[in-house]
Amino acid sequence: MAQLDAARSACPEIAQACDLAREFTNMLRQRRGHNLRDWIQKAELGGPDAIGIFADSIRQDLHAVTAGLTLPYSSGIVEGHVNRIKTIKRQMYGRASFALLRARILLQS
């Protein structure tokens, strides 16, 4: 923590980046997506270039990111299954038929 405080006092840009990152993390953890527009504006106007670029990319898909920060739903389980299926498919690439791939996926479920 002392090193971070030293870096923050030595470089105001690091302090701004830390503050914006903490604010975004709190917004994410507390599901306060309604504050996203204000955070983006703050990041683009007063933040370092890298955080401004990140904020601009969020602005391009604002509705989806706001929903992700607000709603309790998650597609994590589905993404895990898709990842598992793709891994099995890569292991079998060029070696077996679709029927065997289907059997392996259904047997591992």
Residue pairs with C-beta under 8 A, 6 or more apart in sequence:
4 18
7 14
8 14
8 15
8 18
9 15
13 48
16 46
16 47
16 48
16 51
17 47
17 48
17 50
17 51
20 39
20 42
20 43
20 47
20 51
21 51
23 39
23 42
24 39
26 32
27 33
27 35
27 36
27 39
27 69
28 69
31 69
31 70
31 71
31 72
32 69
32 70
33 65
33 66
33 67
33 68
33 69
33 70
34 66
34 70
36 58
36 62
36 65
36 66
36 69
37 62
39 55
40 55
40 58
40 59
40 62
43 51
43 52
43 54
43 55
44 52
44 55
44 56
47 55
58 65
84 108
85 105
88 101
88 104
88 105
88 108
89 101
92 100
92 101
92 104
